[in-house]
Every structure is written in C-alpha cells, then in structure tokens.
C-alpha cells in the first residue's frame, strides 16, 4: 500500500471532511472511493476510444440518435 500526501485549499479540505462525515466514512476511505471512481471513468473512456477507432461512425451516430429519441420519449 502507498502513502500519498496531497495539498488542498483549506475550504476544499473542510468540504471533503464534511462529505466523509456525512457518509460516515474516514477521509482515507473517501479519497480511496473518489480515486477508484476516477480510475474507472478513465478506463471506460480508454475502452470507448479504442472501440471507436475500430467502429463505423455512421452506425455509431445512428445509435446515439436512437438513444436521444428513446431518452426524449421516456420523459
């Protein structure tokens, strides 16, 4: 396990402490969860970009249009 020291503005540190307290977890656990979320989002983006380079733009845009239509009709 690694140890990481970070510098944050005081107000941001206080808000993170309040968030951790609200969730009833430690600051360490909160930062671990936020880091995991960031890494997961990064991995998803990399996979999406890799697949996009192999894909067909016309089909991809058609799927996005379909999602937009489906989303608008579900409101």
Biopython code that builds the backbone (N, CA, C, O; Angstrom):
import numpy as np
from Bio.PDB.StructureBuilder import StructureBuilder

atoms = [
    (1, "UNK", "N", (0.851, -1.167, 0.000)),
    (1, "UNK", "CA", (0.000, 0.000, 0.000)),
    (1, "UNK", "C", (0.897, 1.231, 0.000)),
    (1, "UNK", "O", (1.963, 1.232, 0.616)),
    (2, "UNK", "N", (0.462, 2.272, -0.691)),
    (2, "UNK", "CA", (1.230, 3.506, -0.793)),
    (2, "UNK", "C", (0.640, 4.586, 0.090)),
    (2, "UNK", "O", (-0.540, 4.556, 0.439)),
    (3, "UNK", "N", (1.479, 5.533, 0.440)),
    (3, "UNK", "CA", (1.047, 6.705, 1.189)),
    (3, "UNK", "C", (1.159, 7.898, 0.258)),
    (3, "UNK", "O", (2.155, 8.053, -0.449)),
    (4, "UNK", "N", (0.138, 8.737, 0.260)),
    (4, "UNK", "CA", (0.086, 9.887, -0.631)),
    (4, "UNK", "C", (-0.202, 11.139, 0.180)),
    (4, "UNK", "O", (-1.146, 11.171, 0.970)),
    (5, "UNK", "N", (0.595, 12.150, -0.011)),
    (5, "UNK", "CA", (0.345, 13.440, 0.621)),
    (5, "UNK", "C", (-0.138, 14.393, -0.464)),
    (5, "UNK", "O", (0.505, 14.534, -1.504)),
    (6, "UNK", "N", (-1.267, 15.045, -0.222)),
    (6, "UNK", "CA", (-1.790, 15.999, -1.205)),
    (6, "UNK", "C", (-1.999, 17.353, -0.543)),
    (6, "UNK", "O", (-2.215, 17.444, 0.665)),
    (7, "UNK", "N", (-1.932, 18.386, -1.341)),
    (7, "UNK", "CA", (-2.186, 19.737, -0.859)),
    (7, "UNK", "C", (-3.519, 20.206, -1.444)),
    (7, "UNK", "O", (-3.743, 20.143, -2.653)),
    (8, "UNK", "N", (-4.383, 20.670, -0.569)),
    (8, "UNK", "CA", (-5.700, 21.161, -0.960)),
    (8, "UNK", "C", (-5.934, 22.515, -0.315)),
    (8, "UNK", "O", (-5.402, 22.793, 0.760)),
    (9, "UNK", "N", (-6.718, 23.351, -0.957)),
    (9, "UNK", "CA", (-7.137, 24.573, -0.285)),
    (9, "UNK", "C", (-7.925, 24.207, 0.982)),
    (9, "UNK", "O", (-8.625, 23.196, 1.013)),
    (10, "UNK", "N", (-7.804, 25.028, 2.007)),
    (10, "UNK", "CA", (-8.453, 24.736, 3.287)),
    (10, "UNK", "C", (-9.950, 24.512, 3.144)),
    (10, "UNK", "O", (-10.503, 23.603, 3.764)),
    (11, "UNK", "N", (-10.612, 25.333, 2.330)),
    (11, "UNK", "CA", (-12.067, 25.188, 2.192)),
    (11, "UNK", "C", (-12.437, 23.860, 1.526)),
    (11, "UNK", "O", (-13.438, 23.243, 1.891)),
    (12, "UNK", "N", (-11.651, 23.427, 0.571)),
    (12, "UNK", "CA", (-11.930, 22.145, -0.068)),
    (12, "UNK", "C", (-11.689, 20.996, 0.911)),
    (12, "UNK", "O", (-12.445, 20.025, 0.930)),
    (13, "UNK", "N", (-10.657, 21.105, 1.705)),
    (13, "UNK", "CA", (-10.377, 20.090, 2.722)),
    (13, "UNK", "C", (-11.550, 19.990, 3.702)),
    (13, "UNK", "O", (-11.980, 18.890, 4.048)),
    (14, "UNK", "N", (-12.056, 21.118, 4.139)),
    (14, "UNK", "CA", (-13.188, 21.126, 5.074)),
    (14, "UNK", "C", (-14.430, 20.501, 4.439)),
    (14, "UNK", "O", (-15.167, 19.770, 5.102)),
    (15, "UNK", "N", (-14.661, 20.787, 3.163)),
    (15, "UNK", "CA", (-15.828, 20.218, 2.488)),
    (15, "UNK", "C", (-15.693, 18.704, 2.326)),
    (15, "UNK", "O", (-16.672, 17.969, 2.452)),
    (16, "UNK", "N", (-14.468, 18.245, 2.047)),
    (16, "UNK", "CA", (-14.251, 16.804, 1.945)),
    (16, "UNK", "C", (-14.434, 16.130, 3.304)),
    (16, "UNK", "O", (-14.996, 15.038, 3.387)),
    (17, "UNK", "N", (-13.960, 16.779, 4.364)),
    (17, "UNK", "CA", (-14.170, 16.229, 5.703)),
    (17, "UNK", "C", (-15.659, 16.132, 6.017)),
    (17, "UNK", "O", (-16.120, 15.148, 6.597)),
    (18, "UNK", "N", (-16.408, 17.167, 5.627)),
    (18, "UNK", "CA", (-17.857, 17.151, 5.864)),
    (18, "UNK", "C", (-18.522, 16.035, 5.055)),
    (18, "UNK", "O", (-19.434, 15.369, 5.546)),
    (19, "UNK", "N", (-18.069, 15.835, 3.822)),
    (19, "UNK", "CA", (-18.623, 14.766, 2.994)),
    (19, "UNK", "C", (-18.331, 13.397, 3.610)),
    (19, "UNK", "O", (-19.209, 12.536, 3.670)),
    (20, "UNK", "N", (-17.107, 13.206, 4.060)),
    (20, "UNK", "CA", (-16.747, 11.936, 4.708)),
    (20, "UNK", "C", (-17.598, 11.718, 5.955)),
    (20, "UNK", "O", (-18.092, 10.614, 6.185)),
    (21, "UNK", "N", (-17.768, 12.759, 6.757)),
    (21, "UNK", "CA", (-18.584, 12.638, 7.969)),
    (21, "UNK", "C", (-20.032, 12.309, 7.612)),
    (21, "UNK", "O", (-20.669, 11.481, 8.262)),
    (22, "UNK", "N", (-20.541, 12.967, 6.572)),
    (22, "UNK", "CA", (-21.915, 12.713, 6.132)),
    (22, "UNK", "C", (-22.096, 11.251, 5.717)),
    (22, "UNK", "O", (-23.125, 10.639, 6.005)),
    (23, "UNK", "N", (-21.095, 10.704, 5.044)),
    (23, "UNK", "CA", (-21.159, 9.312, 4.598)),
    (23, "UNK", "C", (-20.745, 8.330, 5.699)),
    (23, "UNK", "O", (-20.839, 7.114, 5.538)),
    (24, "UNK", "N", (-20.291, 8.885, 6.807)),
    (24, "UNK", "CA", (-19.833, 8.083, 7.954)),
    (24, "UNK", "C", (-18.670, 7.162, 7.584)),
    (24, "UNK", "O", (-18.628, 5.987, 7.947)),
    (25, "UNK", "N", (-17.727, 7.754, 6.842)),
    (25, "UNK", "CA", (-16.501, 7.042, 6.477)),
    (25, "UNK", "C", (-15.311, 7.951, 6.774)),
    (25, "UNK", "O", (-15.468, 9.156, 6.973)),
    (26, "UNK", "N", (-14.146, 7.366, 6.799)),
    (26, "UNK", "CA", (-12.935, 8.148, 7.053)),
    (26, "UNK", "C", (-12.550, 8.946, 5.808)),
    (26, "UNK", "O", (-12.996, 8.653, 4.699)),
    (27, "UNK", "N", (-11.722, 9.948, 6.017)),
    (27, "UNK", "CA", (-11.198, 10.710, 4.881)),
    (27, "UNK", "C", (-10.417, 9.779, 3.966)),
    (27, "UNK", "O", (-10.500, 9.894, 2.743)),
    (28, "UNK", "N", (-9.660, 8.859, 4.549)),
    (28, "UNK", "CA", (-8.893, 7.915, 3.749)),
    (28, "UNK", "C", (-9.816, 7.113, 2.836)),
    (28, "UNK", "O", (-9.542, 6.964, 1.645)),
    (29, "UNK", "N", (-10.904, 6.598, 3.395)),
    (29, "UNK", "CA", (-11.853, 5.810, 2.607)),
    (29, "UNK", "C", (-12.514, 6.669, 1.529)),
    (29, "UNK", "O", (-12.727, 6.200, 0.411)),
    (30, "UNK", "N", (-12.835, 7.904, 1.852)),
    (30, "UNK", "CA", (-13.448, 8.801, 0.876)),
    (30, "UNK", "C", (-12.512, 9.031, -0.303)),
    (30, "UNK", "O", (-12.924, 8.924, -1.458)),
    (31, "UNK", "N", (-11.259, 9.345, -0.014)),
    (31, "UNK", "CA", (-10.295, 9.591, -1.087)),
    (31, "UNK", "C", (-10.077, 8.317, -1.903)),
    (31, "UNK", "O", (-9.938, 8.376, -3.125)),
    (32, "UNK", "N", (-10.050, 7.171, -1.229)),
    (32, "UNK", "CA", (-9.913, 5.899, -1.946)),
    (32, "UNK", "C", (-11.093, 5.683, -2.895)),
    (32, "UNK", "O", (-10.897, 5.269, -4.038)),
    (33, "UNK", "N", (-12.316, 5.960, -2.435)),
    (33, "UNK", "CA", (-13.503, 5.805, -3.284)),
    (33, "UNK", "C", (-13.474, 6.772, -4.465)),
    (33, "UNK", "O", (-13.787, 6.389, -5.593)),
    (34, "UNK", "N", (-13.098, 8.023, -4.206)),
    (34, "UNK", "CA", (-13.040, 9.009, -5.287)),
    (34, "UNK", "C", (-11.971, 8.637, -6.306)),
    (34, "UNK", "O", (-12.181, 8.794, -7.509)),
    (35, "UNK", "N", (-10.835, 8.151, -5.840)),
    (35, "UNK", "CA", (-9.768, 7.723, -6.748)),
    (35, "UNK", "C", (-10.217, 6.523, -7.577)),
    (35, "UNK", "O", (-9.947, 6.464, -8.776)),
    (36, "UNK", "N", (-10.898, 5.570, -6.948)),
    (36, "UNK", "CA", (-11.403, 4.401, -7.679)),
    (36, "UNK", "C", (-12.379, 4.820, -8.765)),
    (36, "UNK", "O", (-12.348, 4.295, -9.878)),
    (37, "UNK", "N", (-13.240, 5.763, -8.438)),
    (37, "UNK", "CA", (-14.210, 6.252, -9.423)),
    (37, "UNK", "C", (-13.496, 6.926, -10.595)),
    (37, "UNK", "O", (-13.865, 6.710, -11.749)),
    (38, "UNK", "N", (-12.482, 7.734, -10.309)),
    (38, "UNK", "CA", (-11.741, 8.420, -11.361)),
    (38, "UNK", "C", (-11.021, 7.424, -12.273)),
    (38, "UNK", "O", (-11.025, 7.579, -13.495)),
    (39, "UNK", "N", (-10.405, 6.405, -11.676)),
    (39, "UNK", "CA", (-9.698, 5.397, -12.465)),
    (39, "UNK", "C", (-10.687, 4.602, -13.313)),
    (39, "UNK", "O", (-10.397, 4.292, -14.469)),
    (40, "UNK", "N", (-11.836, 4.272, -12.761)),
    (40, "UNK", "CA", (-12.857, 3.539, -13.511)),
    (40, "UNK", "C", (-13.339, 4.358, -14.701)),
    (40, "UNK", "O", (-13.468, 3.826, -15.804)),
    (41, "UNK", "N", (-13.608, 5.647, -14.492)),
    (41, "UNK", "CA", (-14.036, 6.517, -15.593)),
    (41, "UNK", "C", (-12.965, 6.602, -16.667)),
    (41, "UNK", "O", (-13.276, 6.594, -17.859)),
    (42, "UNK", "N", (-11.701, 6.682, -16.251)),
    (42, "UNK", "CA", (-10.595, 6.732, -17.197)),
    (42, "UNK", "C", (-10.525, 5.439, -18.013)),
    (42, "UNK", "O", (-10.350, 5.479, -19.231)),
    (43, "UNK", "N", (-10.662, 4.295, -17.341)),
    (43, "UNK", "CA", (-10.646, 3.005, -18.034)),
    (43, "UNK", "C", (-11.779, 2.905, -19.041)),
    (43, "UNK", "O", (-11.585, 2.422, -20.157)),
    (44, "UNK", "N", (-12.960, 3.362, -18.650)),
    (44, "UNK", "CA", (-14.117, 3.332, -19.554)),
    (44, "UNK", "C", (-13.852, 4.190, -20.774)),
    (44, "UNK", "O", (-14.136, 3.784, -21.901)),
    (45, "UNK", "N", (-13.306, 5.383, -20.550)),
    (45, "UNK", "CA", (-13.003, 6.273, -21.677)),
    (45, "UNK", "C", (-11.992, 5.635, -22.618)),
    (45, "UNK", "O", (-12.156, 5.703, -23.836)),
    (46, "UNK", "N", (-10.946, 5.016, -22.074)),
    (46, "UNK", "CA", (-9.944, 4.369, -22.921)),
    (46, "UNK", "C", (-10.552, 3.243, -23.745)),
    (46, "UNK", "O", (-10.264, 3.110, -24.935)),
    (47, "UNK", "N", (-11.402, 2.428, -23.106)),
    (47, "UNK", "CA", (-12.052, 1.342, -23.845)),
    (47, "UNK", "C", (-12.976, 1.890, -24.930)),
    (47, "UNK", "O", (-13.026, 1.364, -26.042)),
    (48, "UNK", "N", (-13.711, 2.958, -24.589)),
    (48, "UNK", "CA", (-14.614, 3.564, -25.567)),
    (48, "UNK", "C", (-13.826, 4.093, -26.765)),
    (48, "UNK", "O", (-14.202, 3.864, -27.914)),
    (49, "UNK", "N", (-12.731, 4.802, -26.485)),
    (49, "UNK", "CA", (-11.919, 5.353, -27.579)),
    (49, "UNK", "C", (-11.312, 4.244, -28.437)),
    (49, "UNK", "O", (-11.255, 4.369, -29.660)),
    (50, "UNK", "N", (-10.857, 3.161, -27.803)),
    (50, "UNK", "CA", (-10.290, 2.044, -28.558)),
    (50, "UNK", "C", (-11.345, 1.413, -29.458)),
    (50, "UNK", "O", (-11.075, 1.089, -30.615)),
    (51, "UNK", "N", (-12.544, 1.244, -28.921)),
    (51, "UNK", "CA", (-13.613, 0.657, -29.732)),
    (51, "UNK", "C", (-14.054, 1.619, -30.828)),
    (51, "UNK", "O", (-14.397, 1.189, -31.929)),
    (52, "UNK", "N", (-14.048, 2.912, -30.537)),
    (52, "UNK", "CA", (-14.479, 3.900, -31.523)),
    (52, "UNK", "C", (-13.558, 3.904, -32.739)),
    (52, "UNK", "O", (-14.011, 4.123, -33.862)),
    (53, "UNK", "N", (-12.270, 3.663, -32.519)),
    (53, "UNK", "CA", (-11.344, 3.650, -33.655)),
    (53, "UNK", "C", (-11.594, 2.467, -34.572)),
    (53, "UNK", "O", (-11.258, 2.518, -35.755)),
    (54, "UNK", "N", (-12.184, 1.391, -34.036)),
    (54, "UNK", "CA", (-12.469, 0.210, -34.848)),
    (54, "UNK", "C", (-13.882, 0.243, -35.432)),
    (54, "UNK", "O", (-14.221, -0.561, -36.300)),
    (55, "UNK", "N", (-14.691, 1.167, -34.954)),
    (55, "UNK", "CA", (-16.103, 1.163, -35.322)),
    (55, "UNK", "C", (-16.421, 1.938, -36.581)),
    (55, "UNK", "O", (-15.551, 2.513, -37.235)),
    (56, "UNK", "N", (-17.697, 1.929, -36.888)),
    (56, "UNK", "CA", (-18.233, 2.621, -38.052)),
    (56, "UNK", "C", (-18.920, 3.887, -37.563)),
    (56, "UNK", "O", (-19.893, 3.802, -36.814)),
    (57, "UNK", "N", (-18.437, 5.066, -37.972)),
    (57, "UNK", "CA", (-19.030, 6.320, -37.483)),
    (57, "UNK", "C", (-20.516, 6.462, -37.806)),
    (57, "UNK", "O", (-21.275, 7.004, -37.002)),
    (58, "UNK", "N", (-20.929, 5.988, -38.957)),
    (58, "UNK", "CA", (-22.343, 6.112, -39.347)),
    (58, "UNK", "C", (-23.227, 5.311, -38.396)),
    (58, "UNK", "O", (-24.264, 5.797, -37.945)),
    (59, "UNK", "N", (-22.816, 4.091, -38.096)),
    (59, "UNK", "CA", (-23.587, 3.252, -37.171)),
    (59, "UNK", "C", (-23.569, 3.853, -35.768)),
    (59, "UNK", "O", (-24.590, 3.872, -35.081)),
    (60, "UNK", "N", (-22.407, 4.342, -35.350)),
    (60, "UNK", "CA", (-22.301, 4.958, -34.028)),
    (60, "UNK", "C", (-23.215, 6.164, -33.874)),
    (60, "UNK", "O", (-23.892, 6.311, -32.856)),
    (61, "UNK", "N", (-23.234, 7.025, -34.880)),
    (61, "UNK", "CA", (-24.103, 8.207, -34.823)),
    (61, "UNK", "C", (-25.573, 7.798, -34.843)),
    (61, "UNK", "O", (-26.396, 8.417, -34.168)),
    (62, "UNK", "N", (-25.907, 6.769, -35.606)),
    (62, "UNK", "CA", (-27.294, 6.285, -35.631)),
    (62, "UNK", "C", (-27.701, 5.770, -34.250)),
    (62, "UNK", "O", (-28.824, 6.008, -33.805)),
    (63, "UNK", "N", (-26.798, 5.069, -33.574)),
    (63, "UNK", "CA", (-27.105, 4.590, -32.220)),
    (63, "UNK", "C", (-27.306, 5.750, -31.252)),
    (63, "UNK", "O", (-28.214, 5.719, -30.421)),
    (64, "UNK", "N", (-26.458, 6.772, -31.357)),
    (64, "UNK", "CA", (-26.627, 7.948, -30.490)),
    (64, "UNK", "C", (-27.954, 8.639, -30.759)),
    (64, "UNK", "O", (-28.630, 9.070, -29.825)),
    (65, "UNK", "N", (-28.336, 8.748, -32.034)),
    (65, "UNK", "CA", (-29.638, 9.340, -32.372)),
    (65, "UNK", "C", (-30.773, 8.527, -31.761)),
    (65, "UNK", "O", (-31.731, 9.089, -31.230)),
    (66, "UNK", "N", (-30.665, 7.203, -31.837)),
    (66, "UNK", "CA", (-31.689, 6.340, -31.259)),
    (66, "UNK", "C", (-31.770, 6.540, -29.746)),
    (66, "UNK", "O", (-32.865, 6.612, -29.187)),
    (67, "UNK", "N", (-30.615, 6.630, -29.083)),
    (67, "UNK", "CA", (-30.614, 6.869, -27.638)),
    (67, "UNK", "C", (-31.275, 8.200, -27.307)),
    (67, "UNK", "O", (-32.044, 8.295, -26.351)),
    (68, "UNK", "N", (-30.974, 9.230, -28.100)),
    (68, "UNK", "CA", (-31.606, 10.537, -27.882)),
    (68, "UNK", "C", (-33.118, 10.441, -28.018)),
    (68, "UNK", "O", (-33.854, 10.970, -27.185)),
    (69, "UNK", "N", (-33.580, 9.771, -29.060)),
    (69, "UNK", "CA", (-35.032, 9.637, -29.276)),
    (69, "UNK", "C", (-35.670, 8.855, -28.133)),
    (69, "UNK", "O", (-36.722, 9.243, -27.624)),
    (70, "UNK", "N", (-35.030, 7.744, -27.724)),
    (70, "UNK", "CA", (-35.567, 6.923, -26.644)),
    (70, "UNK", "C", (-35.602, 7.691, -25.325)),
    (70, "UNK", "O", (-36.547, 7.570, -24.546)),
    (71, "UNK", "N", (-34.562, 8.479, -25.090)),
    (71, "UNK", "CA", (-34.499, 9.254, -23.852)),
    (71, "UNK", "C", (-35.593, 10.330, -23.825)),
    (71, "UNK", "O", (-36.233, 10.552, -22.798)),
    (72, "UNK", "N", (-35.793, 10.982, -24.954)),
    (72, "UNK", "CA", (-36.807, 12.042, -25.025)),
    (72, "UNK", "C", (-38.214, 11.486, -24.863)),
    (72, "UNK", "O", (-39.073, 12.149, -24.282)),
    (73, "UNK", "N", (-38.461, 10.297, -25.360)),
    (73, "UNK", "CA", (-39.807, 9.714, -25.231)),
    (73, "UNK", "C", (-40.055, 9.147, -23.848)),
    (73, "UNK", "O", (-41.204, 8.923, -23.470)),
    (74, "UNK", "N", (-38.974, 8.906, -23.070)),
    (74, "UNK", "CA", (-39.180, 8.365, -21.723)),
    (74, "UNK", "C", (-39.471, 9.451, -20.712)),
    (74, "UNK", "O", (-39.854, 9.147, -19.583)),
    (75, "UNK", "N", (-39.299, 10.710, -21.084)),
    (75, "UNK", "CA", (-39.558, 11.834, -20.134)),
    (75, "UNK", "C", (-41.015, 12.054, -19.918)),
    (75, "UNK", "O", (-41.400, 12.945, -19.161)),
]
sb = StructureBuilder()
sb.init_structure("model")
sb.init_model(0)
sb.init_chain("A")
sb.init_seg("    ")
for serial, (resi, resn, name, xyz) in enumerate(atoms, 1):
    if name == "N":
        sb.init_residue(resn, " ", resi, " ")
    sb.init_atom(name, np.array(xyz, "f"), 0.0, 1.0, " ", f" {name:<3s}", serial, name[0])
structure = sb.get_structure()
